[in-house]
Amino acid sequence: TETNGMTALNVTYKMGKNLKLSIWDYIADDISNTIYADVVYKMPVMKGKKLALSAPYLNQSEEGRKLAGTIDFSMYGAKAKIGNKKWSAYIAYNSSDDSSSATRSGFHNAFGADPAYTSSIFSRNAYREDVTAYKVGGFYKIMKDLKLVMSYANYGQSATSAGNSPNPDYVSQNDAYELDTVLVYKPSKKWMFKLFNARRLSEYNGIVFERRQNHYRAIASYTF
């Protein structure tokens, strides 16, 4: 099927050094129209430390011939972050709308965007219908080249069914969560080593089988 592709528009406004407002509009011809707005305000709260407050809004609706089917989704949130080069901590919140059953679709994320403040390494539950999500996290520099990064995200039960199964039990059974722990070692500008663990529980846990993960991964990267 042919379409006229995708058009992207962006406007960014800065008021002084501390306030920035950005608005994007992504129009995928015959598929969807996605509007995203983000406002960020930064202010010093003590010597060497800044507090950053931010809030996003995401709205996606169907466009043209609706090649991706029915799309009707919106999400908003907030985030507060404080820290410096030695350490940082934040708390974030997202809430998605509860559309009627006829238009319940979630976020159509065909282009890899991830504006939700509560996304984690594996989990994107914030983009499902009728979800309230929270996330806390931060980092601490143990040494000059060694950093510990941790986060915990909790996703409330969504109104999105698991696949297209006609089985009425294929609905959310519990809150989902993900706990991520990452150790980052960067001995030089070119080399970086990461060791991480992700523990998560699916909101569909217990349907047919246990849906729980305890995942380890090691990554070594070299920049040319």
C-alpha positions, 0 to 999 in steps of 0.5 A, a space after each residue: 500500500 502506498 502512502 505519502 510518507 511521514 512529515 515531522 514538525 518541531 517548535 522549541 522555545 527557550 525562556 532564559 537558561 532554565 525554561 524550555 518548551 518543545 512541541 513535535 507533530 509527526 504525521 504518518 500519512 494514512 496511519 496516524 497523527 502524533 503530537 508530543 509536547 514537553 516542558 522542562 524547568 531547571 533551577 539551582 537548589 543548593 551549591 553544585 546541585 540543580 532541580 529539574 522539573 518536566 512534564 510531557 503530553 502525548 496524543 495520537 489519533 488515526 489519520 486518513 485511510 487508517 492503515 494501522 486500524 483504530 488509533 485513539 491514545 493520550 498520555 501525560 506525566 511529570 518528573 522531578 530530578 535532582 543531582 550533580 556529576 557525582 550522583 542523581 535521583 529522580 521520581 517520574 509518573 505517567 498516566 494513559 487514558 481509558 478509551 472506550 472498548 471500541 477505540 482501545 488501542 494503546 500507542 502505535 509505536 512503529 517509529 521507535 519513539 519513547 517519550 514516556 518517563 517511566 519506560 525501563 530497559 524491557 518494559 513499555 507498559 506506560 503505552 498501554 490503555 488505562 495505566 498509571 505508572 511510577 518510576 524512581 531511580 538514579 546513579 552514584 559514582 563509586 569511583 571516577 570511572 565506575 558508576 552504579 545505576 538503579 531504577 524501579 518502575 511499577 505499572 498499574 493493571 492496564 485495559 489491554 488484553 494479551 494478544 487476540 485470544 478469545 479467552 476472557 482470562 487473557 487480561 491483566 492479572 496484577 501490577 507489573 514491575 521492573 527493577 534494573 541494576 547497571 554497573 558501568 565502567 568507563 576506563 577511557 573515552 573509547 572503552 566502556 563495560 556494562 554489567 546489568 540485571 533486570 528483574 521484572 514481572 508481567 501483568 499477565 503473570 499466571 496466564 498459562 505459565 509464569 511470566 517472570 524474568 531475571 535477566 543478566 547481560 554483559 556488554 563491552 563496547 569500543 568506539 573507533 
